[in-house]
Amino acid sequence: MTEHEAEAVEELPLEGAGAQLRRAREDRGLDLDQVAAETRIPTRHLEVIERGAFNELPARTYAIGFSRTYAKMLGLDEKAIADQVRSELSEHDDTRAERGMSFEPGDPAKVPSSGLAWAGGFAAIILLVGSAVFYSTYYGIGEGPGPIEPDPEPALATNEQPSADREAPVAAGSDDTVVFTALEEGVWVKFYDANGVELLQKQMASGERFEIPSDAEGPQIWTGRPDAFAITIDGKSVPKLAEDDFVMRDVAISAEALLARADQTGDDTAVQNN
């Protein structure tokens, strides 16, 4: 950081990280679209950062990583900006905790009467029992509303034979090698197994590859750019996880799961063509 930039930061000790970044951008005569093109950070995320609303970003990692990249692009002290973002996120968490503890037991006006407390408890019990009866009657035993977006499960083998005009899909084996290759620069991603054990977390460079360990149990992915990764299984390409950028989390990426997604994509395409 230059001497002029250091003085600018010192003159504004109460200014948040987002405001510092916005001021530095405006001093350089840049607009958000130019910054987005340079940093590969979506414009909507840059707007959130400059407002200081870091808690609105998909994850804490995004808030700190994007702010660090933004600061580096502007020539600011990226470590100082990242530390300030962490501090602002912690302050936001503390504020939420304080709001949850705003009840004052010592104030008689705020303490509910014993009669009201008993009535409320009795009503809650009736509501719970009624809900349980309705749920079991309406949905049936062992059933319930399904997940909003279930992870694809490995296809189960059946005795059904493939038709003559449709080639049977290649079954995935236990030794299949799954490789993810970043197609753009600075794509953040986290790979982990079914137990939450981290396999890799970083901003991958364009062309950088990561091979899913063969002994990883139920490998999954978390990224905001599922469209920025090419995927191969034993050297053969399979469809991307998505064609657009959005936050994708807890999505299975074993060979079986990826082949199941590919089969589903093929079925959807066939239906559209018909």
C-alpha positions in Angstrom: 0.0 0.0 0.0 1.4 3.4 -0.9 1.9 6.2 1.6 -1.1 8.2 0.1 -3.4 5.2 0.6 -2.2 4.6 4.1 -3.0 8.2 5.0 -6.4 7.9 3.4 -7.2 4.8 5.6 -5.9 6.5 8.7 -8.1 9.6 8.1 -11.2 7.4 8.1 -10.8 5.1 11.1 -14.6 4.7 11.5 -15.2 3.9 7.9 -16.2 0.3 7.2 -14.4 -2.0 4.8 -17.1 -1.7 2.2 -17.0 2.1 2.3 -13.2 2.1 2.0 -13.4 -0.1 -1.1 -16.1 2.0 -2.7 -14.1 5.2 -2.0 -10.9 3.7 -3.4 -12.8 2.6 -6.5 -14.4 6.0 -7.1 -11.0 7.7 -6.5 -9.6 5.6 -9.4 -12.6 6.5 -11.7 -13.7 2.8 -12.0 -17.3 1.5 -12.1 -18.5 -1.8 -10.8 -18.7 -3.4 -14.2 -15.0 -2.7 -14.7 -14.1 -4.2 -11.3 -16.3 -7.2 -12.0 -14.5 -7.8 -15.3 -11.1 -7.5 -13.6 -11.8 -9.6 -10.5 -14.3 -12.1 -11.9 -16.6 -11.2 -8.9 -20.3 -10.8 -9.8 -21.5 -7.2 -9.8 -24.3 -8.0 -7.4 -21.7 -9.3 -4.9 -19.6 -6.2 -5.3 -22.7 -4.0 -4.5 -23.3 -6.1 -1.3 -19.6 -5.7 -0.3 -19.6 -1.9 -0.8 -22.8 -1.6 1.3 -21.0 -3.5 4.1 -23.7 -6.2 4.1 -21.3 -9.0 4.3 -23.8 -11.3 6.0 -25.9 -11.3 2.8 -23.2 -13.1 0.9 -23.6 -16.9 0.5 -20.9 -17.7 3.1 -18.3 -16.1 5.4 -15.6 -17.4 3.1 -17.1 -15.5 0.2 -17.2 -12.3 2.1 -13.6 -12.4 3.2 -12.2 -13.9 -0.1 -14.1 -11.5 -2.4 -13.1 -8.4 -0.2 -9.5 -9.5 -0.2 -9.5 -9.9 -4.0 -11.3 -6.5 -4.4 -8.7 -4.8 -2.1 -5.8 -6.3 -4.0 -7.2 -5.1 -7.3 -7.4 -1.6 -5.9 -3.9 -1.7 -4.4 -5.2 -1.5 -0.8 -3.9 -3.5 2.1 -5.7 -6.8 1.4 -4.9 -8.3 4.9 -6.2 -5.2 6.7 -9.4 -5.2 4.7 -9.9 -9.0 5.3 -9.4 -8.5 9.0 -11.9 -5.7 9.1 -14.5 -7.8 7.2 -14.0 -10.6 9.8 -14.5 -8.0 12.6 -17.7 -6.6 11.0 -19.1 -10.1 10.5 -18.4 -10.9 14.2 -20.1 -7.7 15.3 -23.1 -8.6 13.2 -23.2 -12.0 14.9 -22.9 -10.4 18.4 -25.7 -8.0 17.6 -28.0 -10.9 16.6 -27.1 -12.6 19.9 -27.9 -9.5 21.9 -31.3 -9.2 20.3 -32.1 -12.7 21.3 -31.3 -11.9 24.9 -33.3 -8.6 25.2 -35.8 -10.1 27.7 -35.3 -8.7 31.2 -36.4 -11.1 33.9 -36.1 -8.4 36.6 -38.8 -6.2 35.0 -42.2 -7.3 36.5 -44.0 -5.7 33.6 -42.3 -8.1 31.2 -42.7 -11.3 33.2 -45.9 -13.2 32.1 -48.3 -14.2 34.9 -48.3 -17.8 36.0 -51.9 -18.3 34.7 -50.9 -17.1 31.3 -47.8 -19.3 31.3 -49.9 -22.4 32.2 -52.5 -21.5 29.5 -49.8 -21.0 26.9 -48.1 -24.3 27.8 -51.4 -26.2 27.6 -52.2 -24.7 24.2 -48.8 -25.7 22.9 -49.3 -29.3 24.0 -52.7 -29.4 22.3 -51.2 -27.9 19.1 -48.4 -30.5 19.1 -50.7 -33.5 19.6 -53.1 -32.2 16.9 -50.3 -31.7 14.5 -49.0 -35.2 15.1 -52.4 -36.7 14.5 -52.9 -34.7 11.3 -49.5 -35.5 10.0 -49.8 -39.2 10.5 -53.3 -39.2 9.0 -52.6 -37.1 6.0 -49.2 -38.4 5.0 -49.4 -41.9 6.3 -46.9 -43.8 8.5 -43.3 -43.4 7.4 -44.1 -40.7 4.8 -43.6 -37.0 4.8 -42.8 -34.1 2.5 -39.7 -34.8 0.5 -36.6 -32.6 0.4 -36.8 -29.5 -1.8 -33.7 -30.4 -3.9 -32.5 -33.9 -3.1 -29.0 -34.9 -4.0 -28.9 -37.4 -6.9 -28.6 -41.0 -5.6 -26.7 -43.8 -7.4 -29.0 -45.6 -9.9 -30.2 -48.9 -8.6 -29.8 -52.0 -10.7 -33.0 -53.5 -12.1 -33.9 -56.5 -14.2 -35.3 -54.2 -16.9 -33.4 -54.6 -20.1 -32.5 -51.5 -22.2 -34.5 -51.1 -25.4 -32.9 -51.8 -28.7 -32.7 -48.1 -29.8 -31.2 -46.9 -26.5 -27.7 -47.8 -25.4 -27.4 -49.0 -21.8 -25.4 -46.5 -19.6 -21.9 -47.4 -18.5 -22.0 -48.6 -14.9 -19.6 -46.8 -12.5 -17.0 -48.9 -10.7 -15.4 -48.4 -7.3 -12.1 -47.4 -8.9 -13.4 -44.7 -11.3 -11.3 -41.6 -11.2 -13.3 -38.3 -11.0 -11.4 -35.1 -11.9 -12.6 -31.5 -11.7 -10.8 -28.9 -13.9 -11.4 -25.1 -13.4 -12.3 -23.3 -16.6 -11.8 -19.8 -15.2 -9.4 -18.0 -12.9 -10.0 -17.8 -9.2 -13.0 -20.1 -8.9 -13.7 -20.8 -5.2 -14.7 -24.4 -4.3 -14.8 -26.7 -1.4 -14.7 -30.5 -1.7 -15.5 -32.7 1.3 -16.8 -36.1 2.2 -20.1 -37.3 3.7 -18.7 -36.8 7.2 -17.8 -33.1 6.5 -14.1 -33.9 6.3 -12.5 -31.3 4.0 -10.7 -32.7 0.9 -9.8 -29.3 -0.7 -10.9 -25.6 -0.2 -9.3 -22.9 -2.4 -9.7 -20.5 -5.3 -8.5 -22.7 -8.2 -6.6 -21.2 -11.1 -7.8 -21.7 -14.7 -6.8 -25.1 -15.9 -6.0 -26.4 -12.3 -7.2 -30.0 -11.7 -8.4 -31.8 -8.6 -8.8 -35.5 -8.5 -11.4 -36.8 -6.0 -9.6 -39.3 -3.7 -10.6 -42.8 -4.4 -11.1 -43.6 -0.7 -13.4 -40.5 -0.1 -16.7 -41.6 1.3 -19.6 -39.8 -0.3 -17.7 -36.8 -1.8 -19.6 -33.6 -2.2 -19.1 -30.1 -3.5 -19.8 -26.5 -2.4 -19.2 -23.6 -4.9 -20.9 -20.6 -6.4 -19.7 -21.4 -9.9 -20.8 -24.9 -10.8 -20.7 -23.8 -14.4 -16.9 -23.1 -14.3 -15.7 -26.8 -13.9 -15.2 -29.4 -16.5 -15.6 -33.0 -15.1 -14.2 -36.3 -16.3 -14.6 -39.9 -15.1 -11.7 -42.0 -16.1 -10.7 -39.4 -18.7 -14.2 -39.3 -20.3 -16.1 -36.0 -20.1 -19.5 -35.8 -18.4 -21.9 -32.8 -18.3 -21.1 -29.9 -16.0 -23.0 -29.6 -12.8 -24.8 -26.5 -14.1 -24.7 -24.0 -17.0 -25.3 -20.9 -14.8 -23.6 -19.5 -11.8 -25.4 -20.0 -8.4 -24.5 -21.4 -5.0 -24.5 -25.2 -5.1 -23.9 -27.0 -1.8 -23.9 -30.6 -0.5 -24.2 -32.0 -4.0 -22.9 -35.6 -4.4 -20.0 -35.9 -6.9 -19.1 -39.6 -6.8 -18.8 -41.3 -10.1 -22.1 -43.0 -9.5 -23.8 -39.7 -8.7 -22.3 -37.9 -11.7 -23.4 -40.6 -14.1 -26.9 -40.6 -12.6 -27.0 -36.8 -13.3 -25.8 -37.4 -16.8 -28.5 -40.0 -17.4 -31.1 -37.6 -16.0 -29.9 -34.8 -18.3 -30.1 -37.1 -21.3 -33.6 -38.1 -20.4 -34.7 -34.5 -20.1 -33.2 -33.6 -23.4 -34.9 -36.6 -25.1 -38.3 -35.4 -23.7 -37.7 -31.9 -24.9 -36.8 -33.1 -28.4 -39.9 -35.3 -28.6 
